[in-house]
Amino acid sequence: MYFVYILKSNNSNRHYIGCSDNVERRLAEHNKGKVSSTRAFVPWKVVYTEVFENKSQAFSREKEIKSYKSGFKFKELQKTESWQSG
């Protein structure tokens, strides 16, 4: 199983969208500063996840969500039942 996840920085109003087969491990990598694009905004929390059967489906969904990041669809996605508080 693969997951698309959205992280939110606790220190800023920034979001990060990614996919992984292990969200907890990936979150730990982000919070330890191992991901250069998120290092400056540590700590992060998981605020949204979606589950997919394979990496290809998850990657397609990740790209779709990134295409409307910060727009109306992104804001609507945050209101769905899958949106989770960290």
C-alpha positions, 0 to 999 in steps of 0.5 A, a space after each residue: 500500500 502507498 499513501 499520499 500525505 499532506 504535511 503542515 508546518 507547525 511554525 508557518 502556514 506551509 504545506 508539503 505534499 508527498 507519497 510514501 509506503 510508510 508515512 510515519 517513517 517519512 514524517 520522521 525524515 522530514 522532522 529530522 531535516 533529512 529532506 532539504 525542501 522541508 528542513 527550514 520549516 520543521 516541525 511538521 505534522 501529518 494533516 491528510 492521508 489517502 491510501 492507494 494500492 500501488 505507487 503509480 496510483 499514489 504518484 498520480 494523485 500526488 501530482 493532481 493535488 500539487 496541481 491545485 495546491 493553494 487554490 480553491 480545490 486544495 482548500 476544499 480538500 482540507 474540508 473533507 473527512 479524510 483531513 486529519 488533525 495531527 
